[in-house]
Amino acid sequence: MADVVHRLVGLQAQEPRPPYLGVWSRLAGFERDDLHAALHARTLVRATMWRATLHLVTAADFAAFRPVAEPVLAAAARRFDGIDTGAVVAAAERLLAGGPMTFNELRPKLLEEFPGGYDRALGYVVRMLTPLIMEPTDDRWSFPRDAAFGLPGIEPAPASVPALVERYLAGFGPATPADVATWSGLRGIREVMSGMELERLADDTGRELYDLPGAPRPGGDVPAPVRFLPDFDTLLLGHADRRRVLADEHKGLVATKNLRIKAVYLVDGFAAGTWQIKRSGKKAKLLISPFVATDLGQVEEEGLRLLAFAEPDATTTALEVTGAQ
């Protein structure tokens, strides 16, 4: 399981449930307890990483790549002017040395030290500039809605930007520098990649792509089974050009105005519709909203497997086809 998270250099984890579903969709035989145990053992951690958003990453990748992400995080923290960021970070580290806190607990304490400040801004600066991990609990998806953050107790072991590019390409290549930059939030990726020993390819439009030398590249005729991806899945967020997964005419059905990326299901490797789970008592229903006409037999089979994993205590499960969500 940790190999899946390692291969993708993290899974988007804005909410507690999607990383579980993201691993389930990629790994045969995955059990909920596997990820729960890894979080409690701190071999996997949930922390602010790429694009200044929460990700599930291995502890080793947190140590290696959290320092690499610092320019992105520092740029995000600059959205608030007039804050002595060094003093705020020092205060937060001192306060959190006493044990993990939720930000609802930490912000008032920061205000005591910086009277007249804006509590949300102080908290945001801490999120961006202080390496923290979320503390797992015994909740179903390992974290409550208002999770506590704590100091990681993981020694940094900084890697390089070229090392990050190699890891990205191993999981997502072939890709353009814009893809890597969109996924990571880092600038100057084109210059980095142009100086690396990478294989150069061209797509059907003549655009230059980069990949690891000798990396496997299956042809378009290789079968791709139906897969259900959760909200904010890394596969959709990992590319500047999402057409390799999502057709242009369907982008508005997946990406909302408030920047949410809806859960989608893939047919033959491309997004064919969105989905959501509705729970009422002991009944669980999977609602799918196709935007591509397709045989729904395999979609239903995989969808009901997903529903059994996501809602194991439901006594009744069903799949329902609806209109566009």
C-alpha positions as CSV (number, residue, x, y, z in Angstrom):
1,M,0.0,0.0,0.0
2,A,2.8,2.4,0.9
3,D,4.2,1.6,-2.6
4,V,1.1,3.1,-4.2
5,V,1.4,6.4,-2.2
6,H,5.2,6.4,-2.9
7,R,4.6,5.9,-6.7
8,L,2.3,8.9,-6.9
9,V,4.4,11.0,-4.6
10,G,1.3,11.5,-2.5
11,L,-2.5,11.4,-2.9
12,Q,-4.6,14.6,-2.6
13,A,-6.1,14.6,0.9
14,Q,-8.2,17.7,1.3
15,E,-10.8,15.5,3.0
16,P,-10.2,12.3,5.0
17,R,-12.1,9.8,2.8
18,P,-10.6,10.4,-0.7
19,P,-7.1,9.0,0.0
20,Y,-8.7,5.7,1.1
21,L,-10.8,5.5,-2.0
22,G,-7.8,6.5,-4.1
23,V,-5.7,3.7,-2.8
24,W,-8.6,1.2,-3.1
25,S,-9.1,2.1,-6.8
26,R,-5.4,1.3,-7.5
27,L,-4.6,-1.7,-5.3
28,A,-6.2,-5.1,-5.4
29,G,-6.9,-6.5,-1.9
30,F,-6.6,-3.2,-0.1
31,E,-8.2,-3.1,3.3
32,R,-9.2,0.0,5.2
33,D,-7.2,-1.2,8.3
34,D,-4.0,-1.2,6.2
35,L,-4.0,2.6,5.7
36,H,-5.4,3.2,9.2
37,A,-2.5,1.3,10.7
38,A,0.1,3.0,8.5
39,L,-1.1,6.4,9.6
40,H,-0.9,5.5,13.3
41,A,2.6,4.0,12.7
42,R,3.5,7.2,10.9
43,T,4.9,5.4,7.9
44,L,2.3,7.5,6.0
45,V,1.3,11.0,7.0
46,R,-1.2,13.6,6.0
47,A,0.4,17.0,5.6
48,T,0.5,20.2,3.6
49,M,2.6,19.6,0.5
50,W,2.1,20.1,-3.2
51,R,0.2,23.2,-4.3
52,A,0.0,24.2,-0.6
53,T,-2.7,21.6,-0.2
54,L,-3.1,18.5,2.1
55,H,-1.7,15.2,0.8
56,L,-1.2,11.7,2.0
57,V,2.5,11.0,1.6
58,T,5.1,8.5,2.9
59,A,7.0,9.7,5.9
60,A,10.2,9.4,3.8
61,D,8.7,11.6,1.1
62,F,7.6,14.1,3.7
63,A,11.2,14.3,5.0
64,A,12.6,14.6,1.4
65,F,10.1,16.8,-0.4
66,R,8.5,19.0,2.3
67,P,11.7,21.2,2.0
68,V,11.4,21.1,-1.8
69,A,7.8,22.5,-1.5
70,E,8.9,25.4,0.7
71,P,9.0,28.0,-2.1
72,V,5.4,27.2,-2.9
73,L,4.3,27.3,0.7
74,A,6.2,30.6,1.4
75,A,4.6,32.2,-1.6
76,A,1.2,31.2,-0.4
77,A,1.9,32.6,3.1
78,R,2.7,36.0,1.5
79,R,-1.0,36.6,0.7
80,F,-1.2,38.2,4.1
81,D,0.9,41.4,4.6
82,G,2.3,42.8,7.8
83,I,2.9,39.5,9.6
84,D,6.2,38.7,11.2
85,T,6.2,35.2,9.9
86,G,9.3,34.1,11.7
87,A,7.9,35.2,15.1
88,V,4.6,33.5,14.3
89,V,6.2,30.2,13.3
90,A,8.4,30.3,16.4
91,A,5.4,30.8,18.7
92,A,3.5,28.0,17.0
93,E,6.4,25.6,17.4
94,R,6.7,26.5,21.1
95,L,2.9,26.0,21.6
96,L,2.8,22.8,19.7
97,A,5.7,21.4,21.6
98,G,3.2,20.8,24.4
99,G,1.2,18.5,22.1
100,P,-1.0,18.5,19.0
101,M,-3.8,21.1,18.7
102,T,-6.6,21.8,16.3
103,F,-6.4,25.1,14.6
104,N,-9.5,26.2,16.4
105,E,-7.5,25.7,19.6
106,L,-4.2,27.1,18.3
107,R,-5.5,30.4,16.7
108,P,-6.8,31.9,20.0
109,K,-3.4,31.1,21.6
110,L,-1.6,32.9,18.7
111,L,-3.9,35.9,19.2
112,E,-2.8,36.1,22.8
113,E,0.8,36.4,21.6
114,F,0.0,38.7,18.6
115,P,-2.9,40.9,19.9
116,G,-4.8,42.8,17.2
117,G,-3.8,40.2,14.6
118,Y,-6.2,38.4,12.3
119,D,-6.5,34.9,13.7
120,R,-7.2,33.2,10.3
121,A,-4.1,34.8,8.8
122,L,-2.0,33.7,11.7
123,G,-3.3,30.2,11.4
124,Y,-2.7,30.1,7.6
125,V,0.9,31.3,8.0
126,V,1.5,28.4,10.5
127,R,-0.1,25.9,8.1
128,M,2.2,27.0,5.3
129,L,5.5,27.6,7.1
130,T,5.6,25.1,9.9
131,P,6.1,21.4,8.9
132,L,3.1,19.8,10.6
133,I,1.3,16.5,10.3
134,M,-2.3,15.7,11.1
135,E,-2.9,13.5,14.1
136,P,-4.8,10.3,13.2
137,T,-7.7,9.1,15.4
138,D,-10.0,6.0,15.4
139,D,-12.5,7.7,13.1
140,R,-13.7,5.7,10.1
141,W,-11.4,7.6,7.8
142,S,-8.7,8.1,10.5
143,F,-9.4,11.8,10.9
144,P,-12.3,13.9,12.4
145,R,-13.6,17.0,10.6
146,D,-11.5,19.2,12.9
147,A,-8.3,17.3,13.1
148,A,-5.4,18.2,15.3
149,F,-2.0,19.1,13.9
150,G,1.3,18.3,15.6
151,L,5.1,18.5,15.1
152,P,6.1,15.6,12.9
153,G,9.2,14.3,14.8
154,I,10.6,13.5,11.4
155,E,14.1,14.7,10.5
156,P,14.2,16.6,7.1
157,A,16.3,14.8,4.5
158,P,16.0,17.3,1.6
159,A,16.0,16.0,-1.9
160,S,16.5,18.0,-5.1
161,V,14.0,19.3,-7.6
162,P,15.5,16.9,-10.3
163,A,14.8,14.0,-8.0
164,L,11.2,15.2,-7.6
165,V,10.9,15.5,-11.4
166,E,12.1,11.9,-11.8
167,R,9.6,10.7,-9.2
168,Y,6.7,12.6,-10.9
169,L,7.6,11.1,-14.3
170,A,7.8,7.6,-12.8
171,G,4.2,8.0,-11.7
172,F,2.7,10.2,-14.5
173,G,5.0,10.4,-17.4
174,P,5.3,11.2,-20.3
175,A,4.6,14.8,-19.4
176,T,5.4,18.4,-20.1
177,P,7.2,20.8,-17.8
178,A,3.8,22.5,-17.4
179,D,2.4,19.2,-16.1
180,V,5.0,19.0,-13.4
181,A,4.7,22.6,-12.5
182,T,0.9,22.4,-12.2
183,W,1.1,19.3,-10.0
184,S,3.8,20.6,-7.7
185,G,3.2,24.4,-7.8
186,L,7.0,24.9,-8.3
187,R,8.4,27.4,-10.8
188,G,11.4,27.0,-13.1
189,I,10.6,23.4,-13.9
190,R,11.3,23.8,-17.7
191,E,14.8,24.9,-17.0
192,V,15.3,22.0,-14.6
193,M,14.0,19.4,-17.0
194,S,16.0,20.8,-20.0
195,G,19.2,20.1,-18.1
196,M,18.3,16.5,-17.1
197,E,19.0,13.3,-19.0
198,L,15.4,12.6,-20.0
199,E,13.9,11.0,-23.0
200,R,12.2,13.4,-25.4
201,L,9.0,12.4,-27.2
202,A,6.3,14.1,-29.1
203,D,2.5,13.7,-28.8
204,D,0.1,13.7,-31.8
205,T,0.2,17.5,-31.9
206,G,4.0,17.7,-32.0
207,R,4.2,19.0,-28.4
208,E,7.4,17.9,-26.7
209,L,7.0,15.4,-23.8
210,Y,9.6,14.2,-21.3
211,D,9.9,10.7,-19.7
212,L,12.4,8.6,-17.9
213,P,14.7,6.7,-20.2
214,G,13.4,3.2,-20.9
215,A,10.2,3.8,-19.0
216,P,7.3,1.5,-20.0
217,R,4.8,3.2,-22.3
218,P,1.8,1.0,-23.1
219,G,0.0,1.7,-26.3
220,G,-3.5,3.0,-26.6
221,D,-4.9,-0.5,-27.3
222,V,-4.0,-1.8,-23.9
223,P,-7.3,-2.5,-22.0
224,A,-8.0,-0.1,-19.1
225,P,-10.6,-1.4,-16.6
226,V,-13.4,0.7,-15.1
227,R,-12.1,2.7,-12.2
228,F,-13.8,5.0,-9.6
229,L,-11.6,8.0,-8.6
230,P,-12.5,10.1,-5.5
231,D,-13.0,13.8,-5.3
232,F,-9.7,15.8,-5.9
233,D,-8.0,12.7,-7.3
234,T,-4.3,13.2,-8.1
235,L,-4.8,11.8,-11.6
236,L,-6.9,14.8,-12.6
237,L,-4.9,17.4,-10.6
238,G,-1.6,16.0,-11.8
239,H,-1.6,17.5,-15.3
240,A,-1.8,21.0,-16.8
241,D,-3.5,19.4,-19.8
242,R,-6.3,17.2,-18.5
243,R,-7.3,16.0,-21.9
244,R,-5.3,12.8,-21.4
245,V,-8.0,11.9,-18.9
246,L,-10.9,14.4,-19.3
247,A,-12.3,15.7,-22.5
248,D,-12.5,19.5,-22.8
249,E,-16.3,19.4,-23.2
250,H,-16.7,17.7,-19.9
251,K,-14.4,19.9,-17.7
252,G,-17.3,22.0,-16.5
253,L,-19.1,18.9,-15.3
254,V,-16.1,17.9,-13.1
255,A,-14.4,21.2,-12.0
256,T,-16.8,23.4,-10.0
257,K,-16.6,27.2,-9.6
258,N,-15.5,26.8,-6.0
259,L,-12.5,24.8,-7.2
260,R,-13.9,21.4,-6.2
261,I,-12.9,18.5,-8.4
262,K,-15.8,16.0,-8.4
263,A,-15.4,12.2,-8.1
264,V,-15.3,10.6,-11.6
265,Y,-15.3,7.1,-13.0
266,L,-13.1,6.0,-15.8
267,V,-14.1,3.9,-18.8
268,D,-11.2,2.8,-21.0
269,G,-8.9,5.3,-19.2
270,F,-11.1,8.4,-19.7
271,A,-13.6,10.1,-17.4
272,A,-17.0,9.0,-18.4
273,G,-19.1,10.4,-15.6
274,T,-19.3,11.7,-12.0
275,W,-20.4,9.8,-8.9
276,Q,-21.4,10.3,-5.3
277,I,-22.6,8.2,-2.4
278,K,-25.9,8.9,-0.6
279,R,-26.5,7.3,2.7
280,S,-29.8,7.0,4.5
281,G,-29.9,4.9,7.7
282,K,-28.6,1.5,6.7
283,K,-29.2,2.1,3.0
284,A,-26.3,3.3,0.8
285,K,-26.8,4.3,-2.8
286,L,-24.2,5.1,-5.5
287,L,-25.4,7.8,-7.8
288,I,-23.6,8.0,-11.2
289,S,-24.1,10.8,-13.7
290,P,-22.7,9.7,-17.1
291,F,-21.6,12.2,-19.6
292,V,-20.4,9.5,-22.1
293,A,-22.6,6.8,-23.4
294,T,-21.2,3.5,-22.4
295,D,-22.2,-0.1,-21.4
296,L,-23.0,0.3,-17.7
297,G,-22.6,-3.4,-16.8
298,Q,-18.9,-3.1,-15.8
299,V,-19.5,0.3,-14.3
300,E,-22.2,-1.1,-12.0
301,E,-20.1,-4.1,-11.0
302,E,-17.1,-1.9,-10.0
303,G,-19.4,0.7,-8.5
304,L,-21.1,-1.8,-6.2
305,R,-17.6,-3.0,-5.1
306,L,-16.7,0.6,-4.2
307,L,-19.9,1.0,-2.3
308,A,-19.2,-2.1,-0.3
309,F,-15.8,-0.8,0.6
310,A,-16.9,2.8,1.4
311,E,-20.1,1.8,3.4
312,P,-19.3,-1.6,4.9
313,D,-22.1,-1.4,7.5
314,A,-24.8,-0.7,5.0
315,T,-27.4,-3.5,4.8
316,T,-28.7,-2.4,1.4
317,T,-26.7,-1.1,-1.5
318,A,-27.8,0.0,-5.0
319,L,-26.6,2.0,-8.0
320,E,-28.7,4.6,-9.6
321,V,-28.1,6.5,-12.8
322,T,-29.0,10.2,-12.6
323,G,-28.6,13.3,-14.7
324,A,-25.6,15.7,-14.6
325,Q,-24.7,16.6,-11.0
